């Protein structure tokens, strides 16, 4: 990798981490009492939490979908080999 490629990867990583950190802090408004009020209790043993989709989760899900598409696009030849054996 060249210097500029490493530079932009570093900048992108720092920005992505900062955005996720801001979203985590922003989502801390959901208190413990809210969590307990929106949970289902199963025999006093397990509590399953129910809550809304936070902006952190939406952005994380979108990032995972984009990452998957980019990964498949970059490694398509590896998957094409698997498909060649099926014929």
N, C-alpha and C positions, 0 to 999 in steps of 0.2 A: 504494500500500500504506500502511496505517496503521502507526503506531509499533509497536503490539503484534504485528501480523503480521510486521514486520521483526524484532522482538525474538525471536519464536519460531522464525523461520527461522534466525536467527543461532545461537540456542541449539541447535537441531537439528543444524545444520552442525558446530558445535564438538563436540557429543556424538558424532556419526557419525564424524568424523575421529579423535577420541580412541579410540573403540572399534576402528576399523580399525588404528590405530597400536598399541594394546595387543595385538591379534591378530597383527600382524606381528612384534612383539617376542617374543610367546609362541611363534610358529612358528620362531624362530631356533634352536631346539634341534636341528633337522635339519642336521647338520654337512656339510661338504664331502665328507668320507669316506663318509657315508651316501649322499649324492647320487651319487658315483662308483660305489659298490657296487651301487646300484639302477638303473644306466643300461645301455643297450645300445649297443655300439660297432659302427659300420658302416664297416669298412675303415680305421679309424684317422682318418677324416675328420669324421664326425658322431657325436656322442654324444647319444642321446635319453634323457632322464631319466624315470624312473618312480618315483612315490612316492604315498603315501596322500593322501587328501583332507584338507586341514587345515581347522580350524574357520574360518580366514580365508576359504578358498575357498567353504565351505558358506554362510557368511553373505553373501559377495559374490554368489553365485548367487541366493540367496533375495531379496536386495535388488534385483537386476536383474529378477527375475520380478515383484516387487511394483511396481517402477518402470514396467515395461511395462504392467501391468494398469491402473495409475493413469493413465498417459499415454493409453492407448486409451479409458478412461472419460472423460477430460477432452476429448479431441479426436474423439469419436465422430462428430460432425456432419461433420467433414472426410472421414472414411472413408465415411460414408453417401453423400456426393456422388459418390465414385468408383463406388460400387455402383449408383447411379442411372443412370450412363452405360452400364453393362453390360446394361441391360434393353432 
